[in-house]
């Protein structure tokens, strides 16, 4: 921070409240500077996205103990939206100094970039149950077989080699069918609820389970029916009921930007009794899709002809998904806790408004979580600025910014970049959104975390990647432990992709979608995840809402605290080359070891510290 200027929007001494603000909520900004010494006027420049700049005068408060002039302004914003601001100092000699932000939010003299202010409308109460918890992502077919397998598809390949390499080779005409099934089902998940509870899981996120041709189910065939290979609606209801008894909720994947071509809606192959849009322009579903030249020339998702795009603004489609008897209400009434909305960028604002309203009309605490790969507060998609987080749409999003910079840190030691990203999201997101972020390190769309962090030899071809294995496993596990410690302690909610906790490897789809290795679990990694889950459970009052404060972000070391105003945790990740010493006069216990903190963290290690006097020691019975 420049010695002449002090302003940091993520500290209450400079900005209150921190982060996004509600419409009509009082905002107080304090600016401190020692130069110029002849300030005649200090102004706040505030600009709503797409509108004209508005100036507000700051008032002189005092000269503080450091000899700096303190100025302040209090204002309220009466309409939601995205705003940008900087300060202007006009001097006695008619000079003008502009004080803005750079990428890490620290004020620098003379820089031109503005700070962002997100103003949102509290349309519905923020869901509380997700904060401080733990998500666990499951692709049903690859998790566990519960009882007798269902084999309902005539053209599917039903495999009996659990753990085999998923089929990845294209057919003679170049198509990858994704039609091999290993047999995982809903009953299998129900049978493993005790295991999930032992990890600390509070919410299961299921990849699509509705009837579809493929194993991944992103080509929906019927939104109103559980895929028969996975089980029945009764099986889903049993899973919801038994999970609830263990304090675990269920979130479904909502795929509404497209359907499958093999569906009751499109029915390209005539597998359904319905008259699909492909079969007749007079179909009840014809206006769901855009045909350039019916029937074979139609808009489809990323040019996959098996995934015809839906027209979400079409009133018939919108009503089918979001109406009183629509899909969102139907499954929410059944007891699911929320929706992860696939490719939210491709869902129009009006559709998202209606989807959120539909879910919360049934359950006010239903979570609407969007798949967004960038900063969702200022995202521009298809030429339009999105208002995901401004009220009435998404409660939170997938946190790819943290993912990328956590992985970058454990590979390169760039602590500054990770700290900057954390601070940007703290500033840009409403607090409830920040505390509910889906913190991922990998998903069904990305390579497995262990494969990313390990050396796997020659992976230049798809064939080599199909069988690639981490060669230096101890080194990869060490990096994995550091990455997951950050994933579990930074603001947001960690989401574990099934099998990561036992060392499952794999590169891109479908190699990242292997079967859970129940008979070949890495016990070291599993113990680590259970330890992190235990810390999440025991320290939920801190990790659910605790303020993030950087201690050090330099020389390969990221150290930060999370505090709820009563208790705090200190996390120290050392990717540097020298031991990092830490002392503030308190005695600490390392929650990862259960032992007194020695006062230093050696290179390659991570510590999660709590004041020893605040550590609750369980009584042995």
N, C-alpha and C positions, 0 to 999 in steps of 0.2 A: 504494500500500500504506500502511495506517495507520501513523503513526510510532510508535504505542504497541505495535503487534503486528506480528510477521513470521511469515508462513507462506504458502508458495507451493508447491503439490504438484508442480509441474513442474520443480523444482530439487532436486537430490540432497541439498543441505544441509538441506532440510526433509522430503523424503520419498524413501525408497529401498525398492524401485525406483519409477521414474516410470511412470505409466500403470497398466494392468491388471496384476494379480499372479496367479501360479499358486497353486492350492490347496497349502497346506503351505509356501509360500515365506515367508521371514522378511520382515516389513515393519517399517521403522523410521521413526517420525514425530518431528520436532523442532519444538517451538513456542518462539518467542521473544517476550517482552513486557517492557515497562518499567512498565506500570500494569495492574492495581492493584499497589501496592507491598506490600500486606499479604496476599499469597496464602498460604492455609493448605493448600490442596489443589488439584491440577490433574488433570483427568480427561479421558479420551477417551470420547466417546459413539459407539458403533458399533451400527448397526441394520441387520439383514438385511431386505430387502424383504418386507413382510408379517409380520415377526416383532417380538419385543419388543426394546427398547433394552438394550444391555449396556455397562457402564462398565469402563474400564481406567485405573489410576492412572499418571500421568506422574511421572518422577523428576527431581529437580533435578540439573543438570549443573554449571553455572557462571554467573557474571556475565561476559558477554563484553566485548570492548574498547569496544563502544558503550554499555555500561552496561545491557544487556538481560539479563533472566533467561532462561536456556536450560533447557528441560525436554524430556525424551525418553521415548518408549515403544517397546518392541519386542514384536511379536506375530505370530502366524501364524493364518490362517483355514483351517479344515479342510473347508469345503464350498463348492462353487462357487455363484455367485449375484451379485445386485446388492446392494451395501451402501452406507450413507450414514453420514457421520460429521461431528462437530463437537467443539469443546473446551469444557470448563466449568471456570471458576476460582471456587472457593469461598474467601472472604476470612475473616480473623480475626473481623470484626464481622458474620459470617453473611450477607454479601451474596453474590450469585451473578452471575457474568458469563459470558455465552454467546458463543463465538467461532465464527462460521460463515463461509460463503462467499457472494459475490454472483455474478452471471453470468459475470464474467471471471476467476474463480478467485483473485482477490486478496483476502486476508483483510481484512474491515472490522469495526470495533468494533461489537458489538451487533447484527449482522445475523443473521437467522434461518435462511438457507438452508444446507443441508449440502453438503459435498463428496461426490462419488460415488467409490466404490471398486468396480471390476469384478474379480471373482475368477473365474478360468477354470481348467478342467482341460485339460491338454495331452493330448488323446486321440490325436492323430496329429502327427508332426513338421510344422512350418510349412513350406510350400513356399518355397524360396529363390530360384528362378529368376526370379520375377516382379519382385522388388525391384530398383529401380534401372533397370528397363527402360522400354519404351514400348509402349502398346497402340494398336491402330488398328482402328476399327470400320468394317465393310463391310456394306452391303446389297447382296447379290450381283447382283441384277437391274440395279442402277444404277451398277456400277463399271466393267466393261470386257467387251466381247464377244470371246471367244477362239475364233476359227474359226467354223464353221457353226453357226447358231442352231438350237436345238431348239424346235419349236412343237407341243406335245402336247395342249393343252387346247382342246376344241371351242368353248367359249364365251368364250375369252380374246380380248382385243384386242392383237394383236401389232403394235407400232408400229415404224416405220422412221425416226422423227424424233428420233434420239438428242439429248438435251438439251431436248426439248420439255417443256411444263408437264404434270406428271402429272395425269391426270383427277381432278377433285375435285367435279364437279357430280353431284348425286343423280339417280337415275332418276325416272320419273313416280310411282312408289310410294314415293319418299323414301329409297331405299337407295343407299349409296355402295359400289360393287362392288369397288373395288381390284383390278380384273382387267385392267389395261393393263400390258403387259410390253415393256421396251425391249431385252432380250436379254443382259444381263450374265450371266456364268456362271462356274463354278469354273475352267475352263480360262483364262478371262480374268484371274482373280486370279493363277493360276500364272504367266502371261506377265508380270505386273507385279511379281513378287517382287523383281527387281533395283531397281525404283523404290522399293518399300517399304523395302528394305535401306538405300537412300541416305538415307532419312528417319531412320533409327535405330530402326525398328520391331523389337521383339523378340517380339511376340505379336499375332496377328490375332484380333480378336473378330468372329465372323460372326453377323449376325442369322439367324434360323431358316432352315435349308436343307432341312428334311424336306418331303416331298410335301405340298402344300396347294393350295387353290383360288386363294388371293390372291397378290398380288405380294409382300406383306410376310411371309407364311408364319407368322403367329401363330395361324392357324386350322389346326392340324396335321391332315393327312389320314391320314398313316401314319408313325409314328415310326421305322420300320425301313427307310425308303426315302428316298434323296436325291431331291428334286424333279427330274423328268426335264427340265424347262426349264433347270435349273442344271447338269445333267450326270448322271453315274453315280457309284456308289460308287467305281469305279476312278479317276474324276477326282478325287474327294476324297482317295483314298489317294495319288495322284500329287502333289496339292497339299501334303499333310502331309509327304511324303518330300522334295520339292524345297525346301519352306520350311525344313525342319530343316537342310538343307545350308547354308543362309544364316543359321542361328542364330535362326530365327523359328518360334514355336510357334503352335498353332491352338486357340482356345477357341470352343466352340459355345454357342448360346443354347438353353437347356432350357425349354420352355413346357409346364408340367405342371398348371397350375391349371385348364386348359380344353383342349378339342380343337375342331376345326371340326365344324360340323353336316354338312359334306360330307366324311365320313371313313369309313374302314373300321369305325370304332367306333360311330358314330352313324348314318351312312348315310341321311340324311334324304331324299335325292333318288334313291336307288337306283343311284348311279354305280358302286358297288363290288359285288363278288360276295358279300361277307359279309352276314350278317343282323345289321344294326345295332340299337342300342338303340331307335331311333325306329321301327323296323319291327316289332319284337316284344318284348313284356315277357319273353319266354323267351330273348332274345339272350344270348350269352356275355358281352356288354358291358353288359347292362341295369343291373347294380348299380353301374356306374361313375358313373351319373348320378342326379339326384334329380328325379323326375317328380311334380309336384303333381297333374296329371291327364293321364295318358299318352294320346296321344303329344305333344300340342302345347303343353302347359303344363309347362315345365321350368326349373330354375335355369340361368341363363346369366350370363356375365361382363359386368357393368355393363349389363345389359339388352340386350346384343347377341345376338339369337336365333341368329346364325351361330356363336356361341361358347358352346356348352353347358358348364357347369362340371363338372369331375370331382370325385368324392368321394375325395380323396387318402387318407383313412383306411380306405377299402375295401381289404380284404386282397388282392383280385384285382388291383385297379389298382396298389397298392403293389408287388406282386410283379412285375407286368408292367414297371414302370419300374425298380425297385430290386433285383429278385431276381437269382439267380445267372445267369440267361439274360436279364436285363432290359436295358432300353434304355441305362441309364447304363453298365453294364459293356460292352455290345456296342460302343458307339462309343469308349469309353475304350480298349478293347483295340485298336481300329483305329489308335490313336496320337494322339488329340487330347489336349491338355494340361490340359483342365478345362472347367468349365461356368459360364456366367453364367445364374443361375436367375431367370427372369422372375417378376415380382410375388411376391417371397419372402414378403411379408406374408400371402399367401393359401395358403401351404403350411404345414400343421401341423408342430409340432415333431417328432413321430414320423416323418413323411415326410422331413423334412430330415435327421434322424439317419440314416435308412436310405440316403438318396441319397448323403450324404457317405461313409458306410461303403462303399457299392458302388463309388464312384469310387476311393477310396483302397485298396480291396482289390486293384484292378488296378494302380494307380500311386500310391504313397504321397505323391508330390509333385503329384498332380492338384489343381488349384485349384478350390474351390467358392466362387463369388463371387455374392452375392445382390443383386438389385435392391431397394434400400431407399432411400427418399427423405429420411429423417430420421436423427437420431443412432441408430444401430443398437444401441448398448449398452443403451439404456433404452426402446426402442420398445414401445409398447402398440398392438397391432393387434386389432381386433374384440374389445376388452375383455380381452385377454390380454397379459401382459408376456412379451415374446419373449426367448429365450436364444440368439440367433444366434451371439454371440461368446463364449459361456461354455464352449466345447469340444464337438467332435464334430459341428458343423454347418458354419458358414460360415468360410472363411479370411479373407474380406474382403467389402466391399460397394461399391456405387456411391456416390461421395462428392458428393451433392447439396449438403450444407452448405457445402463449399468453393466449389462452383460459384456458388451464390447470392451469397456474400459477396465473391468475387473480382469478379464482375460489378458488384456494388454499389460496390466500391472504385474500379474504373476509370471509373465514371460519376459518383460523388459524392465520392470521396476519403476515405471513412470507413475509415481505417486501424485505428482502435480496434476496430471491429466484426469486421473480418477477423482481427485478431490474437487477439481473444477466442475466436472460433470455432475457430481453430487450437489454442489452448491447451485448450479444452474437449475436443476430440477426443483430444489427446495424453494428457490426464488420464483420459478415459473408456475408451479403446480399449487392448487389449493391444498391445504394441509391434509384434509381427509383423503384426497387422491394420492398424495405422497405416501401416506401410511398404509394404503391398500395396494400399492404397486405390485404387479406380479414379477418378482425378481427371478429371472431365469439365467441359467448358464448354458442351456441347450434345450431343444425341443424336437418334435418330429420333423421340423423343417431345417434343422441344422445338424452338423456333426456332433457326436457325443463328446462331452467335456473331456473325458480321459484321453480320447484319440486326439483331440485338439492340443492337449497339453503334453502329450507324449511324442517321442520319436518313433515313427512307424516304418522307417525304411522307404523303399521306392513305392510311391503311391501315384505314379504318373498316369496309370490307366484305371479304368473302372474295374477290370478284372483283378488288378493288384489291390485296389481298395476293398474289394469284396472280402478278401482274406487277411487284410493287414492287421497286425497286432502290435501293441506298444512294446518296444524292445527294452527300454530302461524303465520298468514299471515302478521301482522305488522313487525315482526322480519325478515321474509323472504324478504319483500319489502325493508327494510332498507339495507339488504345485496345486494339486486338487484340493488338498486340505486348506491351503491358504485362501484359495478362491472361494471355497464354500463357507469358510469362517466369515469372509466379507459379505457373501450373499445372505447369510443368516443374521447379520448384525447391522447392516446398513438400513436406512429407512425403506419400508416396504415389507412384503411378505415373500419368503423364499418359495419357489416352486421347483420341486425335484422331479425330473423326468424319470419314469419308472426304470429301475435297473441301475441308475447312476450310483446308487448307494451301495451296490455290490460289485462295482467295477465293470459294468457292461460297456463294451466298446462299439465303434461303428462310425463310418463316415456318412456321406450324404444318403438321402432316401434312395433305396430302402434299407441300407446297411445300418442306419440308426434306429431301425424298427425291428430289431431282433427280438426273440423270445426272452423273457425273464429267466436267467440261469439259476433256477431254484436249487439245483444240485451242484453248482459251482460258484458259490458266492465268496467274494473276497472279504474275509472276516475283519481285516484291518480297516478297510473302507467302511464297512457296515457299522463297526463300533464307533467310528468317527461321526458318521451321520446321526447315529442314535444319541451320541453325546451332544451334538449341536441341537438336535430336537429337544433334548432334555433342558438345555439352556434356554431355548425359545419358550418352553412351557413354564419354567420356573421364573424367568425374567420377563414374562409377558407385560407386566405393568410398565417396564422401561422400554422394551422393544416395540410395543404397540404404538406409542405416541412420542417417545423420547426425542428431544432435540439433538440434532447432530452438531458437533463442534469439533473442528479440526484442531489437533494438537501439533502435529508435524506432517508435512507432505513434501518431503525432499530427500534426495540421496537414497532413493529406493525404499524409504520408510513411509508408511501411512499409519499415523496414530490419530485416533479420534475418540471422542466420548459420546455416549448417548445418555441423556438425563431427562427424567420426568419432573425435576424440581425437588424430589425427595431423595431418590437414589440414582446412582449412575453406574454405567459400565464404561471401561476403557478398553479399546481394541487396538492392538499394536501388531502390524504385519511388517516384517522386516525382509525385504527383497534386496537389501543392500549388501555391502561387502564387509561391514564392521558391525559389532554388537551395538545395539541401541539401548542406552541407559535412560530409565525413566524414574523420576521421584518427585512427589509433591508433598512429602511429609507424612502421608498416610501409609498404613499397612494394607497391602492388597493380597487377595487370593486369586490364583489363576484358575478360573472355572474349568478350563480344559484339562488340567492335571489334578485339581483339587488340592494343590500344594501352595504354600506361601510364595508370593512372587519374589524372585531373587533380585529384582531391580534392573534386569536387562533382558533383552530378547536377542538371541543370536541370529545371524543371517539364515534365511530359509525357514524361520519359525514364526508362529503367530501366537499371541496370548489374548485372552479375554479376561479382564481383571474386574474384580469387585472389591470394594472396601471390606476388609476382613470382618470388621464389626457388624457389617450388614449381611454377611453370608449366613444363611440358615443351615445348620448342620442337622441332617436327619437323625432322629432317634432310632436306634436299632431295637427291634422288639424280640 
